[in-house]
Structure formats: C-alpha cells, structure tokens
Amino acid sequence: MKILLVAATYQEIEAFIKHHTTNFNADEWLKIDTHEVKILITGVGMVATAFALGTEFAKNNYDLALNVGVAGSFYRNIKIGQLVEVREDILSELGAEDDEEFISLDQLEMGEVEFRASEKHHIKEDLRKVTAITVNKVHGNEESIEEVRERINPTIETMEGAAFFYACEEANVAALQVRAISNYVEKRNKGNWNMPLAVKNLNNWLTEGLKNLK
C-alpha cells in the first residue's frame, strides 16, 4: 500500500524517522515491508493539519493515511504510555453557546462534527478502541473538564484528530489514528506528564505496526 504517515510534530516520530532514513526529506518515500510510506509533519492544531493534508492530497494518491501522536486521557484506567486506537473523533468546540448551553454544529444543522476511522483497513494489534475529541484549547480547568465529560464523555483529547479524519474523508482516503497517552486530562500539571514514555512507546509500535497494517 501507499501510506501517508501523519504527525503534528517531528519530535513525536523522530526515533522512527531516524531508524529508516539518515537524512529526512519530506518528499522521500520509505520502503517499509510491502508498503511505500511518505511522512507528513503538519504542525500543531486543526488548521495546520487540514491545510497540510489538503495540499498533500492534491499532489499524491494514497491507499491509507495513518495519524499518530500523543494525547491526554480523561480516564485513569488507561496507563500513561499506553497506545490506543481512535475509532471516532469529535469536534467538541464547534458550535454556539446559548447562555450556559452548548449547541453543536450538527444540532444547528450546519455540518458534521463526528468523524470515524476507516473500516476498510485494520490495525493488527489489539489496541484499546476509544472516542476522542479534538480541541483548540486543551482542557486544564476542572469545570470545563466536567462539562465535556457530561456532554460527550470522551476517552482522550488531541488537537488534530478530527481534522485529520475530515480531510481524509473529503479526499476519499482511508484513515486510521493511533495515539500514545502522555498525560491525564486534569488541572494543568506538567509534573504528571510523561512525554518521553509516550513518544518511546509510539515509535516502538510504529516499527512493527506499519508493517502489519492490512
């Protein structure tokens, strides 16, 4: 397959890149098992992700796009460093406020906010399947965390996932998303984060995970 490997930052997949090439070139195709793989570093956030993917899909055709990176978990029964597969991703902030009530874009009948992973391709490993929200502002306030729990009850949050699924859907490219948990969603406390562990586990998985994509 021709696969587009998508990450927001170089640092999230640096070890994987260095394992496969000594001089990273954004236009380079890597031969990994039976797959041809191209790497796209989009930049952080929905806007950067959508633009980068739109530009890339206008230039090249792909059988599958795989979005990887770190994420925050709303649930403590998911361990820091654990990998999860996102099957549904929601634009949780897109809509309108009516006093204290939030009205999502789909409730306003102005568009979709929920996007799903492809059923055509599968990740061989038995990763926990989760629902994610995609945000412009990561949660760090107890009241806003409780509000989104009650309204959506997501498992994890990222800043790119739903935009990735949307862009792939519009371009008719199959899409999968895998995240490594770097922190819990709570009042901001970087002392509780373990970014190195999440990045290490993600890169270790990528080495075999890409080969096993079907």
N, CA, C and O of each residue as an XYZ file, in Angstrom:
856
protein
N       0.837     -1.204      0.000
C       0.000      0.000      0.000
C       0.869      1.249      0.000
O       2.012      1.243      0.457
N       0.289      2.314     -0.527
C       0.886      3.635     -0.363
C       0.262      4.278      0.874
O      -0.946      4.510      0.926
N       1.100      4.559      1.862
C       0.622      5.049      3.156
C       1.204      6.423      3.442
O       2.398      6.655      3.250
N       0.354      7.329      3.900
C       0.800      8.636      4.385
C       0.820      8.588      5.905
O      -0.222      8.424      6.539
N       2.002      8.732      6.487
C       2.152      8.755      7.943
C       2.139     10.205      8.395
O       2.992     10.995      7.991
N       1.173     10.554      9.231
C       0.920     11.948      9.590
C       1.163     12.176     11.076
O       0.645     11.441     11.916
N       1.947     13.192     11.395
C       2.172     13.598     12.786
C       2.198     15.114     12.850
O       2.553     15.781     11.879
N       1.821     15.649     13.996
C       1.812     17.105     14.153
C       3.223     17.663     14.257
O       3.513     18.733     13.721
N       4.105     16.938     14.948
C       5.469     17.418     15.166
C       6.487     16.340     14.811
O       6.213     15.145     14.923
N       7.643     16.776     14.389
C       8.752     15.868     14.072
C       9.157     15.070     15.302
O       9.477     13.885     15.201
N       9.144     15.721     16.468
C       9.626     15.084     17.691
C       8.814     13.843     18.069
O       9.345     12.914     18.677
N       7.533     13.830     17.710
C       6.691     12.696     18.086
C       7.102     11.401     17.384
O       6.883     10.311     17.913
N       7.697     11.517     16.195
C       8.097     10.310     15.456
C       9.570     10.361     15.044
O       9.980      9.693     14.094
N      10.347     11.145     15.753
C      11.763     11.319     15.407
C      12.526      9.999     15.408
O      13.296      9.734     14.485
N      12.327      9.175     16.419
C      13.056      7.906     16.507
C      12.723      6.998     15.332
O      13.608      6.347     14.777
N      11.458      6.952     14.955
C      11.038      6.142     13.812
C      11.693      6.642     12.530
O      12.202      5.850     11.736
N      11.678      7.954     12.333
C      12.279      8.529     11.126
C      13.764      8.200     11.054
O      14.261      7.779     10.010
N      14.468      8.390     12.158
C      15.912      8.149     12.167
C      16.250      6.671     11.983
O      17.338      6.328     11.521
N      15.315      5.807     12.346
C      15.527      4.370     12.146
C      15.490      4.003     10.668
O      16.118      3.032     10.246
N      14.749      4.789      9.881
C      14.531      4.435      8.476
C      15.277      5.313      7.478
O      15.408      4.943      6.311
N      15.765      6.465      7.914
C      16.485      7.340      6.993
C      17.471      8.201      7.766
O      17.190      8.628      8.886
N      18.625      8.451      7.166
C      19.657      9.248      7.840
C      19.511     10.732      7.562
O      20.037     11.564      8.302
N      18.797     11.064      6.495
C      18.638     12.465      6.112
C      17.197     12.690      5.676
O      16.865     12.561      4.498
N      16.337     13.031      6.650
C      14.901     13.118      6.381
C      14.580     14.164      5.324
O      15.009     15.315      5.407
N      13.818     13.735      4.335
C      13.345     14.598      3.257
C      11.838     14.429      3.165
O      11.343     13.311      3.027
N      11.112     15.527      3.240
C       9.649     15.458      3.250
C       9.081     14.840      1.979
O       7.948     14.359      1.983
N       9.845     14.844      0.899
C       9.381     14.268     -0.366
C       9.821     12.817     -0.546
O       9.536     12.201     -1.572
N      10.508     12.280      0.439
C      11.061     10.928      0.337
C       9.996      9.864      0.606
O       9.150     10.019      1.487
N      10.056      8.787     -0.169
C       9.215      7.617      0.062
C      10.062      6.535      0.720
O      11.137      6.199      0.224
N       9.587      5.997      1.819
C      10.293      4.943      2.529
C       9.689      3.586      2.178
O       8.470      3.440      2.100
N      10.540      2.615      1.972
C      10.079      1.256      1.723
C      10.062      0.511      3.050
O      11.115      0.221      3.617
N       8.865      0.202      3.547
C       8.716     -0.492      4.822
C       7.896     -1.753      4.589
O       6.683     -1.698      4.384
N       8.580     -2.885      4.625
C       7.966     -4.171      4.314
C       7.373     -4.094      2.911
O       8.103     -3.828      1.957
N       6.071     -4.318      2.762
C       5.456     -4.250      1.429
C       4.871     -2.876      1.127
O       4.279     -2.676      0.067
N       5.031     -1.930      2.046
C       4.406     -0.618      1.893
C       5.392      0.446      1.422
O       6.590      0.382      1.697
N       4.846      1.429      0.701
C       5.563      2.661      0.410
C       4.997      3.729      1.339
O       3.789      3.965      1.350
N       5.861      4.374      2.116
C       5.402      5.288      3.162
C       6.012      6.669      2.967
O       7.220      6.813      2.776
N       5.157      7.673      3.019
C       5.601      9.066      2.983
C       5.202      9.719      4.298
O       4.123      9.453      4.826
N       6.067     10.567      4.823
C       5.833     11.202      6.121
C       5.419     12.653      5.931
O       6.038     13.395      5.169
N       4.367     13.043      6.634
C       3.886     14.425      6.593
C       3.853     14.989      8.010
O       3.137     14.477      8.870
N       4.626     16.041      8.248
C       4.593     16.768      9.516
C       3.719     17.997      9.293
O       4.083     18.892      8.531
N       2.576     18.037      9.954
C       1.569     19.053      9.637
C       1.729     20.356     10.402
O       1.334     21.416      9.915
N       2.308     20.287     11.602
C       2.201     21.399     12.538
C       1.043     21.134     13.482
O       0.178     20.304     13.201
N       1.031     21.841     14.599
C       0.057     21.580     15.661
C      -1.281     22.246     15.359
O      -1.325     23.391     14.909
N      -2.363     21.528     15.608
C      -3.694     22.113     15.539
C      -4.473     21.735     14.295
O      -3.925     21.214     13.323
N      -5.774     22.014     14.354
C      -6.688     21.640     13.285
C      -6.427     22.372     11.979
O      -6.453     21.765     10.909
N      -6.177     23.667     12.061
C      -5.997     24.476     10.853
C      -4.768     24.012     10.087
O      -4.831     23.781      8.880
N      -3.646     23.876     10.794
C      -2.411     23.431     10.147
C      -2.572     22.035      9.559
O      -2.084     21.758      8.463
N      -3.255     21.156     10.287
C      -3.450     19.782      9.832
C      -4.291     19.725      8.566
O      -3.923     19.051      7.603
N      -5.417     20.428      8.563
C      -6.299     20.419      7.399
C      -5.601     20.983      6.165
O      -5.731     20.433      5.072
N      -4.857     22.085      6.337
C      -4.156     22.689      5.204
C      -3.083     21.746      4.661
O      -2.983     21.540      3.451
N      -2.286     21.176      5.559
C      -1.201     20.293      5.124
C      -1.735     19.067      4.388
O      -1.172     18.654      3.374
N      -2.809     18.493      4.893
C      -3.385     17.314      4.248
C      -4.019     17.666      2.911
O      -3.861     16.927      1.939
N      -4.735     18.785      2.847
C      -5.326     19.204      1.585
C      -4.275     19.402      0.512
O      -4.458     18.996     -0.635
N      -3.168     20.032      0.892
C      -2.066     20.248     -0.042
C      -1.459     18.924     -0.494
O      -1.190     18.733     -1.680
N      -1.245     18.016      0.444
C      -0.630     16.722      0.123
C      -1.533     15.864     -0.752
O      -1.064     15.237     -1.702
N      -2.816     15.834     -0.441
C      -3.740     15.011     -1.217
C      -3.933     15.541     -2.632
O      -4.321     14.790     -3.527
N      -3.666     16.820     -2.840
C      -3.745     17.383     -4.187
C      -2.561     16.940     -5.048
O      -2.621     17.002     -6.276
N      -1.482     16.491     -4.393
C      -0.265     16.120     -5.118
C      -0.097     14.617     -5.293
O       0.437     14.167     -6.307
N      -0.548     13.833     -4.312
C      -0.296     12.388     -4.321
C      -1.539     11.601     -3.943
O      -2.408     12.083     -3.217
N      -1.603     10.386     -4.451
C      -2.691      9.472     -4.120
C      -2.213      8.447     -3.090
O      -1.075      7.979     -3.143
N      -3.096      8.110     -2.159
C      -2.744      7.184     -1.086
C      -3.842      6.144     -0.894
O      -5.023      6.408     -1.119
N      -3.419      4.960     -0.472
C      -4.381      3.925     -0.090
C      -4.854      4.123      1.343
O      -5.980      3.769      1.693
N      -3.972      4.696      2.171
C      -4.275      4.833      3.594
C      -3.466      5.971      4.194
O      -2.309      6.181      3.832
N      -4.082      6.701      5.112
C      -3.371      7.695      5.924
C      -3.448      7.256      7.380
O      -4.502      6.841      7.862
N      -2.319      7.354      8.072
C      -2.240      6.973      9.486
C      -1.761      8.165     10.293
O      -0.644      8.646     10.100
N      -2.604      8.638     11.195
C      -2.267      9.761     12.068
C      -1.791      9.218     13.413
O      -2.478      8.411     14.040
N      -0.615      9.663     13.852
C      -0.074      9.220     15.136
C       0.397     10.422     15.946
O       0.678     11.488     15.398
N       0.477     10.232     17.257
C       0.947     11.296     18.128
C       0.594     11.001     19.573
O       0.173      9.894     19.910
N       0.771     11.997     20.417
C       0.447     11.850     21.834
C      -0.953     12.391     22.103
O      -1.540     13.075     21.264
N      -1.478     12.075     23.284
C      -2.826     12.506     23.646
C      -2.966     12.537     25.156
O      -2.174     11.939     25.885
N      -3.995     13.249     25.615
C      -4.361     13.251     27.020
C      -5.575     12.372     27.243
O      -6.496     12.370     26.426
N      -5.592     11.624     28.341
C      -6.696     10.712     28.639
C      -7.587     11.265     29.745
O      -7.099     11.784     30.748
N      -8.895     11.148     29.551
C      -9.862     11.508     30.583
C     -10.022     10.384     31.607
O     -10.607     10.591     32.670
N      -9.508      9.204     31.292
C      -9.729      8.033     32.141
C      -8.423      7.527     32.735
O      -7.435      7.348     32.024
N      -8.428      7.302     34.035
C      -7.234      6.836     34.738
C      -6.987      5.340     34.562
O      -5.920      4.847     34.926
N      -7.947      4.617     34.016
C      -7.713      3.191     33.784
C      -6.942      2.947     32.491
O      -6.676      1.801     32.129
N      -6.590      4.010     31.806
C      -5.640      3.939     30.701
C      -4.303      4.428     31.242
O      -4.219      5.525     31.792
N      -3.274      3.633     31.090
C      -1.982      3.961     31.676
C      -1.243      5.013     30.854
O      -1.388      5.077     29.633
N      -0.451      5.833     31.536
C       0.446      6.735     30.832
C       1.406      5.895     29.989
O       2.007      4.941     30.482
N       1.539      6.255     28.731
C       2.375      5.496     27.812
C       1.609      4.473     26.992
O       2.131      3.953     26.006
N       0.365      4.176     27.391
C      -0.433      3.179     26.674
C      -0.847      3.697     25.306
O      -1.102      4.890     25.142
N      -0.913      2.802     24.322
C      -1.376      3.150     22.985
C      -2.853      2.825     22.838
O      -3.335      1.821     23.363
N      -3.562      3.677     22.127
C      -4.986      3.478     21.868
C      -5.261      3.753     20.393
O      -4.527      4.490     19.735
N      -6.318      3.152     19.897
C      -6.753      3.419     18.526
C      -8.028      4.249     18.562
O      -9.009      3.853     19.193
N      -8.024      5.383     17.899
C      -9.194      6.261     17.854
C     -10.120      5.785     16.744
O      -9.736      5.759     15.575
N     -11.335      5.411     17.112
C     -12.328      4.975     16.126
C     -13.333      6.073     15.802
O     -13.939      6.069     14.731
N     -13.508      7.009     16.724
C     -14.421      8.137     16.499
C     -13.779      9.388     17.075
O     -13.200      9.352     18.161
N     -13.881     10.499     16.342
C     -13.272     11.748     16.793
C     -14.265     12.883     16.574
O     -14.900     12.975     15.523
N     -14.390     13.742     17.575
C     -15.452     14.749     17.597
C     -14.865     16.144     17.743
O     -13.995     16.380     18.581
N     -15.352     17.068     16.915
C     -15.003     18.487     17.052
C     -15.867     19.057     18.169
O     -16.970     19.545     17.923
N     -15.369     18.993     19.377
C     -16.194     19.260     20.557
C     -16.499     20.731     20.779
O     -17.426     21.060     21.519
N     -15.741     21.621     20.157
C     -15.918     23.059     20.394
C     -16.681     23.761     19.279
O     -16.983     24.949     19.393
N     -16.996     23.045     18.202
C     -17.577     23.681     17.020
C     -19.089     23.795     17.170
O     -19.807     22.796     17.118
N     -19.562     25.026     17.356
C     -20.984     25.244     17.564
C     -21.251     26.624     18.120
O     -20.558     27.584     17.783
N     -22.251     26.724     18.968
C     -22.652     28.019     19.522
C     -23.039     27.861     20.986
O     -23.423     26.780     21.433
N     -22.931     28.956     21.717
C     -23.393     28.991     23.096
C     -24.753     29.672     23.172
O     -24.980     30.699     22.533
N     -25.643     29.099     23.950
C     -26.928     29.709     24.269
C     -26.991     29.802     25.788
O     -27.452     28.885     26.467
N     -26.515     30.939     26.305
C     -26.328     31.114     27.742
C     -25.370     30.026     28.238
O     -24.209     30.020     27.829
N     -25.806     29.118     29.091
C     -24.916     28.080     29.606
C     -25.001     26.780     28.804
O     -24.300     25.815     29.112
N     -25.842     26.750     27.792
C     -25.998     25.546     26.971
C     -25.114     25.635     25.733
O     -25.002     26.698     25.123
N     -24.483     24.519     25.361
C     -23.695     24.446     24.135
C     -24.505     23.735     23.065
O     -25.090     22.681     23.315
N     -24.536     24.314     21.876
C     -25.244     23.723     20.743
C     -24.206     23.371     19.685
O     -23.552     24.260     19.139
N     -24.050     22.095     19.394
C     -23.029     21.672     18.432
C     -23.461     21.993     17.007
O     -24.635     22.250     16.739
N     -22.493     21.974     16.101
C     -22.762     22.333     14.711
C     -23.794     21.415     14.080
O     -24.621     21.869     13.289
N     -23.760     20.136     14.415
C     -24.754     19.228     13.841
C     -26.145     19.494     14.411
O     -27.141     19.328     13.708
N     -26.225     19.904     15.679
C     -27.519     20.276     16.250
C     -28.063     21.544     15.592
O     -29.276     21.727     15.487
N     -27.164     22.407     15.156
C     -27.558     23.613     14.425
C     -27.899     23.307     12.974
O     -28.346     24.186     12.237
N     -27.690     22.058     12.564
C     -27.929     21.592     11.191
C     -27.105     22.392     10.187
O     -27.588     22.790      9.127
N     -25.839     22.616     10.561
C     -24.936     23.381      9.710
C     -23.710     22.568      9.293
O     -22.830     23.095      8.612
N     -23.635     21.310      9.684
C     -22.484     20.486      9.327
C     -22.270     19.362     10.315
O     -23.012     19.221     11.287
N     -21.253     18.567     10.061
C     -20.944     17.408     10.889
C     -19.822     17.721     11.877
O     -18.951     18.545     11.599
N     -19.851     17.067     13.011
C     -18.770     17.214     13.992
C     -18.153     15.872     14.384
O     -17.139     15.841     15.081
N     -18.749     14.773     13.948
C     -18.257     13.445     14.315
C     -17.697     12.742     13.083
O     -18.348     12.672     12.040
N     -16.482     12.225     13.221
C     -15.805     11.564     12.109
C     -15.223     10.245     12.591
O     -14.796     10.121     13.739
N     -15.213      9.257     11.694
C     -14.847      7.901     12.098
C     -13.663      7.357     11.300
O     -13.391      7.780     10.177
N     -12.983      6.420     11.912
C     -11.878      5.736     11.244
C     -12.421      4.810     10.162
O     -13.592      4.431     10.177
N     -11.563      4.462      9.243
C     -11.931      3.590      8.140
C     -12.227      2.172      8.618
O     -11.591      1.673      9.546
N     -13.189      1.537      7.980
C     -13.468      0.120      8.234
C     -12.741     -0.764      7.224
O     -12.726     -1.988      7.355
N     -12.141     -0.138      6.220
C     -11.502     -0.879      5.128
C     -10.175     -1.494      5.548
O      -9.836     -2.602      5.134
N      -9.422     -0.763      6.381
C      -8.114     -1.233      6.830
C      -8.125     -1.405      8.346
O      -8.921     -0.785      9.052
N      -7.230     -2.253      8.829
C      -7.261     -2.579     10.251
C      -5.855     -2.633     10.839
O      -4.891     -3.007     10.171
N      -5.771     -2.249     12.108
C      -4.538     -2.377     12.868
C      -4.527     -3.760     13.500
O      -5.462     -4.135     14.207
N      -3.475     -4.508     13.247
C      -3.417     -5.905     13.677
C      -3.394     -6.034     15.192
O      -4.028     -6.928     15.752
N      -2.662     -5.142     15.859
C      -2.526     -5.233     17.307
C      -3.854     -4.934     18.002
O      -4.676     -4.177     17.486
N      -4.051     -5.523     19.157
C      -5.294     -5.347     19.904
C      -5.183     -4.109     20.799
O      -5.046     -4.220     22.017
N      -5.245     -2.943     20.181
C      -5.208     -1.699     20.938
C      -6.608     -1.348     21.423
O      -7.600     -1.672     20.771
N      -6.679     -0.693     22.558
C      -7.977     -0.258     23.078
C      -8.599      0.743     22.111
O      -7.935      1.681     21.669
N      -9.872      0.542     21.784
C     -10.597      1.431     20.879
C     -11.236      2.546     21.693
O     -11.885      2.286     22.706
N     -11.052      3.795     21.251
C     -11.518      4.932     22.044
C     -12.226      5.964     21.178
O     -12.100      5.982     19.954
N     -12.980      6.826     21.865
C     -13.574      8.021     21.268
C     -12.762      9.224     21.711
O     -12.454      9.379     22.893
N     -12.417     10.076     20.754
C     -11.600     11.256     21.047
C     -12.387     12.528     20.774
O     -13.355     12.532     20.013
N     -11.950     13.606     21.413
C     -12.376     14.935     20.997
C     -11.146     15.682     20.502
O     -10.028     15.452     20.964
N     -11.377     16.583     19.550
C     -10.312     17.432     19.031
C     -10.607     18.862     19.442
O     -11.712     19.366     19.245
N      -9.599     19.509     20.018
C      -9.808     20.829     20.624
C      -8.742     21.813     20.164
O      -7.643     21.429     19.766
N      -9.096     23.089     20.229
C      -8.113     24.150     20.033
C      -7.400     24.475     21.339
O      -6.242     24.893     21.340
N      -8.098     24.280     22.437
C      -7.562     24.585     23.765
C      -7.674     23.332     24.624
O      -8.779     22.919     24.977
N      -6.536     22.723     24.964
C      -6.591     21.504     25.770
C      -7.140     21.835     27.157
O      -6.902     22.915     27.698
N      -7.870     20.888     27.711
C      -8.546     21.133     28.979
C      -7.561     21.154     30.149
O      -6.665     20.315     30.241
N      -7.747     22.129     31.035
C      -6.925     22.245     32.227
C      -7.678     22.897     33.364
O      -7.090     23.370     34.336
N      -9.002     22.912     33.221
C      -9.884     23.536     34.202
C     -10.926     22.511     34.629
O     -11.557     21.881     33.780
N     -11.111     22.340     35.920
C     -11.979     21.278     36.419
C     -13.425     21.427     35.945
O     -14.084     20.430     35.648
N     -13.921     22.663     35.872
C     -15.305     22.869     35.438
C     -15.483     22.505     33.967
O     -16.457     21.843     33.608
N     -14.555     22.930     33.116
C     -14.683     22.630     31.689
C     -14.472     21.142     31.419
O     -15.068     20.587     30.497
N     -13.629     20.499     32.217
C     -13.434     19.057     32.080
C     -14.727     18.318     32.410
O     -15.126     17.406     31.685
N     -15.378     18.706     33.497
C     -16.634     18.066     33.890
C     -17.724     18.316     32.854
O     -18.536     17.434     32.575
N     -17.739     19.518     32.288
C     -18.755     19.854     31.275
C     -18.629     18.961     30.052
O     -19.628     18.435     29.563
N     -17.400     18.782     29.548
C     -17.229     17.968     28.342
C     -17.420     16.486     28.651
O     -17.839     15.726     27.778
N     -17.124     16.069     29.863
C     -17.415     14.687     30.272
C     -18.921     14.418     30.206
O     -19.355     13.393     29.680
N     -19.707     15.347     30.743
C     -21.158     15.168     30.780
C     -21.762     15.246     29.380
O     -22.714     14.530     29.066
N     -21.208     16.110     28.552
C     -21.788     16.344     27.221
C     -21.385     15.279     26.210
O     -22.207     14.874     25.387
N     -20.146     14.820     26.252
C     -19.644     13.896     25.236
C     -19.090     12.607     25.832
O     -19.199     11.545     25.219
N     -18.504     12.689     27.010
C     -17.830     11.562     27.659
C     -16.729     10.971     26.771
O     -16.758      9.778     26.471
N     -15.766     11.785     26.352
C     -14.686     11.276     25.506
C     -13.679     10.476     26.323
O     -13.612     10.599     27.546
N     -12.904      9.663     25.632
C     -11.835      8.917     26.291
C     -10.544      9.722     26.315
O      -9.852      9.770     27.332
N     -10.220     10.360     25.178
C      -8.983     11.133     25.069
C      -9.249     12.443     24.343
O     -10.322     12.645     23.774
N      -8.248     13.339     24.369
C      -8.322     14.552     23.560
C      -6.995     14.791     22.847
O      -5.921     14.486     23.365
N      -7.107     15.351     21.628
C      -5.943     15.782     20.859
C      -6.278     17.135     20.232
O      -7.358     17.683     20.448
N      -5.339     17.658     19.456
C      -5.559     18.938     18.791
C      -5.651     18.796     17.269
O      -5.730     19.796     16.555
N      -5.640     17.541     16.769
C      -5.633     17.357     15.313
C      -6.562     16.271     14.778
O      -6.956     16.328     13.613
N      -6.921     15.289     15.594
C      -7.515     14.055     15.095
C      -8.736     14.191     14.209
O      -8.783     13.596     13.132
N      -9.726     14.961     14.638
C     -10.951     15.088     13.849
C     -10.687     15.798     12.529
O     -11.293     15.462     11.512
N      -9.787     16.778     12.539
C      -9.419     17.468     11.297
C      -8.759     16.491     10.331
O      -8.995     16.547      9.125
N      -7.940     15.604     10.861
C      -7.317     14.557     10.044
C      -8.379     13.665      9.409
O      -8.356     13.444      8.198
N      -9.308     13.152     10.215
C     -10.367     12.298      9.674
C     -11.202     13.039      8.634
O     -11.554     12.476      7.598
N     -11.515     14.295      8.913
C     -12.321     15.086      7.981
C     -11.612     15.240      6.644
O     -12.212     15.008      5.594
N     -10.343     15.628      6.670
C      -9.593     15.833      5.433
C      -9.504     14.543      4.627
O      -9.633     14.560      3.403
N      -9.284     13.429      5.312
C      -9.213     12.142      4.623
C     -10.558     11.764      4.017
O     -10.626     11.253      2.899
N     -11.614     12.017      4.757
C     -12.958     11.715      4.255
C     -13.258     12.518      2.994
O     -13.788     11.983      2.020
N     -12.917     13.803      3.017
C     -13.172     14.662      1.858
C     -12.340     14.239      0.650
O     -12.777     14.393     -0.490
N     -11.146     13.709      0.895
C     -10.262     13.283     -0.189
C     -10.465     11.813     -0.564
O      -9.792     11.292     -1.453
N     -11.396     11.157      0.121
C     -11.688      9.741     -0.122
C     -10.457      8.862      0.105
O     -10.156      7.970     -0.687
N      -9.759      9.136      1.200
C      -8.593      8.350      1.596
C      -8.919      7.638      2.909
O      -9.354      8.277      3.866
N      -8.716      6.343      2.962
C      -8.949      5.588      4.197
C      -8.047      6.126      5.303
O      -6.905      6.508      5.046
N      -8.558      6.156      6.532
C      -7.828      6.809      7.623
C      -7.895      6.003      8.912
O      -8.944      5.473      9.277
N      -6.755      5.921      9.597
C      -6.658      5.320     10.924
C      -5.872      6.259     11.823
O      -5.068      7.061     11.346
N      -6.108      6.157     13.133
C      -5.428      7.042     14.078
C      -5.011      6.256     15.325
O      -5.816      5.545     15.925
N      -3.741      6.400     15.701
C      -3.196      5.763     16.902
C      -2.536      6.829     17.756
O      -1.783      7.661     17.251
N      -2.820      6.802     19.050
C      -2.260      7.786     19.975
C      -1.626      7.093     21.179
O      -2.064      6.027     21.611
N      -0.587      7.728     21.705
C       0.044      7.280     22.945
C      -0.278      8.290     24.037
O      -0.147      9.496     23.825
N      -0.695      7.815     25.194
C      -1.133      8.701     26.271
C       0.075      9.279     27.003
O       0.894      8.546     27.557
N       0.166     10.603     26.992
C       1.284     11.296     27.646
C       0.884     11.900     28.985
O       1.738     12.219     29.813
N      -0.426     12.057     29.193
C      -0.885     12.717     30.427
C      -2.373     12.450     30.628
O      -3.071     11.999     29.720
N      -2.837     12.738     31.836
C      -4.268     12.713     32.109
C      -4.822     14.118     31.967
O      -4.128     15.106     32.208
N      -6.090     14.190     31.569
C      -6.762     15.483     31.444
C      -7.194     15.908     32.841
O      -8.081     15.303     33.443
N      -6.563     16.939     33.337
C      -6.783     17.420     34.700
C      -6.314     18.865     34.774
O      -5.834     19.413     33.782
N      -6.450     19.482     35.935
C      -5.864     20.797     36.133
C      -4.392     20.722     35.748
O      -3.662     19.843     36.206
N      -3.969     21.651     34.903
C      -2.657     21.554     34.267
C      -1.539     21.322     35.283
O      -1.330     22.115     36.201
N      -0.822     20.199     35.088
C       0.268     19.827     35.988
C       1.303     19.050     35.179
O       1.233     17.824     35.088
N       2.259     19.759     34.595
C       3.241     19.123     33.716
C       4.122     18.128     34.460
O       4.755     17.272     33.841
N       4.166     18.236     35.776
C       4.935     17.280     36.558
C       4.384     15.871     36.477
O       5.103     14.904     36.730
N       3.097     15.747     36.121
C       2.467     14.432     35.992
C       2.577     13.860     34.581
O       2.200     12.712     34.346
N       3.085     14.644     33.653
C       3.189     14.184     32.275
C       4.384     13.243     32.123
O       5.345     13.303     32.890
N       4.301     12.378     31.119
C       5.461     11.559     30.758
C       5.536     11.489     29.234
O       5.250     10.458     28.625
N       5.922     12.599     28.648
C       6.045     12.678     27.200
C       7.097     11.709     26.654
O       6.849     11.059     25.638
N       8.272     11.592     27.303
C       9.272     10.651     26.769
C       8.762      9.216     26.669
O       9.035      8.533     25.682
N       8.020      8.749     27.685
C       7.497      7.385     27.652
C       6.485      7.217     26.527
O       6.522      6.226     25.798
N       5.577      8.187     26.382
C       4.565      8.110     25.331
C       5.213      8.081     23.951
O       4.838      7.276     23.098
N       6.182      8.957     23.739
C       6.861      9.027     22.443
C       7.643      7.741     22.179
O       7.629      7.226     21.062
N       8.319      7.226     23.194
C       9.073      5.978     23.041
C       8.153      4.829     22.646
O       8.448      4.091     21.705
N       7.042      4.674     23.358
C       6.122      3.577     23.067
C       5.489      3.724     21.692
O       5.279      2.734     20.990
N       5.186      4.958     21.309
C       4.609      5.202     19.989
C       5.586      4.798     18.889
O       5.201      4.119     17.937
N       6.828      5.204     19.011
C       7.829      4.878     17.996
C       8.141      3.392     17.962
O       8.365      2.833     16.888
N       8.160      2.748     19.114
C       8.361      1.295     19.148
C       7.227      0.579     18.429
O       7.456     -0.372     17.682
N       6.001      1.043     18.659
C       4.853      0.428     17.983
C       4.912      0.653     16.482
O       4.622     -0.258     15.706
N       5.285      1.856     16.066
C       5.308      2.185     14.641
C       6.186      1.232     13.845
O       5.849      0.866     12.719
N       7.298      0.837     14.420
C       8.246     -0.017     13.711
C       7.584     -1.298     13.216
O       7.813     -1.717     12.081
N       6.757     -1.928     14.065
C       6.056     -3.145     13.664
C       4.641     -2.865     13.185
O       4.124     -3.551     12.304
N       4.020     -1.846     13.777
C       2.631     -1.557     13.451
C       2.406     -1.230     11.993
O       1.414     -1.662     11.404
N       3.315     -0.471     11.401
C       3.177     -0.131      9.983
C       3.264     -1.372      9.104
O       2.517     -1.508      8.134
N       4.172     -2.270      9.444
C       4.323     -3.492      8.652
C       3.050     -4.325      8.671
O       2.715     -4.988      7.690
N       2.345     -4.285      9.794
C       1.190     -5.161      9.983
C      -0.131     -4.565      9.515
O      -1.172     -5.213      9.622
N      -0.102     -3.346      9.000
C      -1.341     -2.741      8.515
C      -1.874     -3.518      7.320
O      -1.137     -3.848      6.391
N      -3.163     -3.798      7.367
C      -3.795     -4.558      6.283
C      -4.957     -3.769      5.688
O      -5.615     -4.242      4.763
